[in-house]
Amino acid sequence: MPDPFRVGLLGHGTVGSAFRRLLEQRAEAVAGVAGRRPEISGVLTRSQGSFEDILARSDLVVELIGGVEPARQYVLGAMRAGRHVVTANKQLLSQHGDELWEAAVENEVQLRFEAAVAGVVPIVRVLAETLAGSYVERLHGIVNGTTNYVLSEMAGTGASYAEAVAHAQELGYAEADPTEDVTGLDAAAKMAILARLAFDAAVDLSDVRYEGIEHITVDDLEYARELGLQLKLIGTAERIDGGLSVRVHPAFLYGGHPLASVNGPFNAVTVESPDITEITMSGPGAGGPQTASAVLGDVVSAMIPPPSLPHRLERIPIVSDVVSAFYLHLEVADRPGVLAQVAELLGLQDVSVKSVVQKGLGDEARLVMVLHPVLESRFFAAVRLIGRLDAIRSAPRSIRVIEEEFV
Ligand SMILES: NC(=O)c1ccc[n+]([C@@H]2O[C@H](COP(=O)([O-])OP(=O)(O)OC[C@H]3O[C@@H](n4cnc5c(N)ncnc54)[C@H](OP(=O)(O)O)[C@@H]3O)[C@@H](O)[C@H]2O)c1
């Protein structure tokens, strides 16, 4: 009988307790695949267990505490003691990636984190292993289930932003304090982790610019539907002229984009590469049992040699000004010449109009336009000038549009 494979478990909350149950249920099946039977050798919470004792009795440490400290000290301590580590901790990985990668390389241990991004969707494995030899050009991701649920609810039922957030909280899709989700911060942390893997580059949360969904209104969604567009909170990581851009913002998608049909609390990631054209994976982005399944998959991978080791990463410059298409919503005085004035200011910055919807509302009119791709700095310069026109009745609203369709 081979020795059991001893798993030290740090954290026993939603994911930790689901992971322990799953590991106990699946231990025999894992033994059949990996040759050793995994067992929990100790559990650490705020009220039980000692890290040093658990470390001494473990072949691998699973960190499911969350947050930066003390998780960082425990993960580094485990790797420095020669233990493989599996974690679901996006905050830690996105803020201390260099230190963690370095510790994994120096100590020749595995650092696995499938559950940190997009829950059970196996995007980390696909980038780190399946596409390890491919040149990845771009990722687009819906990596936050809360905001995807809120936007789907607003588009589907006409609910306001506040109503949709309240409904998400009732259903357990949003935390009591949803700030990290709705501001885009959670998605930004996940995109930093994906960019690190996709581009073999030392990307941190501080390299990612992000916007949230708090300012989205129902009428933006209604006009967009007339133009054949769906609104999502999209994370993008792409190569631009030898540099990288990693960002999160609301964006409209045309119906042929693989992410346009991802609704509710689901997550999905699209990978584009000249070698593979495009692949998209989708599935539940959170939940105790779902996340636990991704954690167990990492444990099994770590048990089966040969180990895939982290390696040292390049520093690639971050590009701040990128090319985007835009949706522009203007409330204007309904009088002759306004559209021409707007078009002239756009034209001065090389912004050209792809489509326009105009609605008369008594003395006022709404102009809703989709604009062709242009450098963002040029677009925002034009919008600043448009905002100063006499005929403008409220601050212009703009949302990016992703133009690709893969059908
Ligand atoms: N929940 C999800 O659906 C989901 C999805 C994807 C990824 N994740 C990630 O999974 C990780 C765990 O999330 P969760 O939802 O399971 O969290 P949780 O329910 O809040 O559980 C956290 C656990 O960590 C323990 N803990 C907290 N501070 C500690 C400390 N200082 N020392 C020792 N133990 C401590 C807690 O102990 P007590 O029991 O004593 O309070 C609890 O057992 C996080 O990194 C999260 O981002 C979660």
The ligand as a MOL file (V3000), in Angstrom:
LIG
                    3D

  0  0  0     0  0            999 V3000
M  V30 BEGIN CTAB
M  V30 COUNTS 48 52 0 0 0
M  V30 BEGIN ATOM
M  V30 1 N -16.7510 31.4990 -2.4050 0
M  V30 2 C -16.5660 31.3360 -3.7120 0
M  V30 3 O -17.4970 31.0380 -4.4630 0
M  V30 4 C -15.1760 31.4840 -4.2830 0
M  V30 5 C -14.9910 31.3340 -5.6840 0
M  V30 6 C -13.7030 31.4150 -6.2300 0
M  V30 7 C -12.6370 31.6830 -5.3810 0
M  V30 8 N -12.8560 31.8550 -4.0250 0 CHG=1
M  V30 9 C -11.6780 32.1170 -3.1930 0
M  V30 10 O -11.5430 31.0520 -2.2450 0
M  V30 11 C -10.9470 31.5470 -1.0490 0
M  V30 12 C -11.8350 31.1610 0.1460 0
M  V30 13 O -13.0960 31.7850 -0.0190 0
M  V30 14 P -14.3580 31.3750 0.8840 0
M  V30 15 O -15.5580 31.9420 0.1980 0
M  V30 16 O -14.3240 29.9340 1.2270 0 CHG=-1
M  V30 17 O -14.0460 32.2260 2.2130 0
M  V30 18 P -14.7480 32.1010 3.6470 0
M  V30 19 O -16.0230 31.3420 3.5440 0
M  V30 20 O -14.7530 33.4660 4.2370 0
M  V30 21 O -13.7210 31.1790 4.4850 0
M  V30 22 C -12.4670 31.6500 4.8960 0
M  V30 23 C -11.8450 30.6290 5.8430 0
M  V30 24 O -10.5410 31.1080 6.1850 0
M  V30 25 C -10.4110 31.1470 7.5920 0
M  V30 26 N -9.5890 32.2840 8.0060 0
M  V30 27 C -9.8370 33.6170 7.8140 0
M  V30 28 N -8.8390 34.3440 8.3580 0
M  V30 29 C -7.9720 33.4500 8.8910 0
M  V30 30 C -6.7580 33.5850 9.6110 0
M  V30 31 N -6.2360 34.7900 9.9000 0
M  V30 32 N -6.1060 32.4630 10.0170 0
M  V30 33 C -6.6320 31.2400 9.7580 0
M  V30 34 N -7.7870 31.0460 9.1050 0
M  V30 35 C -8.4450 32.1420 8.6680 0
M  V30 36 C -11.8050 31.3010 8.1210 0
M  V30 37 O -11.7750 30.8410 9.4610 0
M  V30 38 P -13.0550 30.8380 10.4400 0
M  V30 39 O -13.8330 29.6260 9.9530 0
M  V30 40 O -12.4580 30.6580 11.7880 0
M  V30 41 O -13.7410 32.1480 10.2000 0
M  V30 42 C -12.6050 30.4370 7.1540 0
M  V30 43 O -12.5560 29.0870 7.5720 0
M  V30 44 C -10.7680 33.0600 -1.2540 0
M  V30 45 O -9.4630 33.3120 -1.7320 0
M  V30 46 C -11.7820 33.3750 -2.3490 0
M  V30 47 O -11.4280 34.5200 -3.1070 0
M  V30 48 C -14.0810 31.7540 -3.4740 0
M  V30 END ATOM
M  V30 BEGIN BOND
M  V30 1 1 1 2
M  V30 2 2 2 3
M  V30 3 1 2 4
M  V30 4 1 4 5
M  V30 5 2 4 48
M  V30 6 2 5 6
M  V30 7 1 6 7
M  V30 8 2 7 8
M  V30 9 1 8 9
M  V30 10 1 8 48
M  V30 11 1 9 10
M  V30 12 1 9 46
M  V30 13 1 10 11
M  V30 14 1 11 12
M  V30 15 1 11 44
M  V30 16 1 12 13
M  V30 17 1 13 14
M  V30 18 2 14 15
M  V30 19 1 14 16
M  V30 20 1 14 17
M  V30 21 1 17 18
M  V30 22 2 18 19
M  V30 23 1 18 20
M  V30 24 1 18 21
M  V30 25 1 21 22
M  V30 26 1 22 23
M  V30 27 1 23 24
M  V30 28 1 23 42
M  V30 29 1 24 25
M  V30 30 1 25 26
M  V30 31 1 25 36
M  V30 32 1 26 27
M  V30 33 1 26 35
M  V30 34 2 27 28
M  V30 35 1 28 29
M  V30 36 1 29 30
M  V30 37 2 29 35
M  V30 38 1 30 31
M  V30 39 2 30 32
M  V30 40 1 32 33
M  V30 41 2 33 34
M  V30 42 1 34 35
M  V30 43 1 36 37
M  V30 44 1 36 42
M  V30 45 1 37 38
M  V30 46 2 38 39
M  V30 47 1 38 40
M  V30 48 1 38 41
M  V30 49 1 42 43
M  V30 50 1 44 45
M  V30 51 1 44 46
M  V30 52 1 46 47
M  V30 END BOND
M  V30 END CTAB
M  END
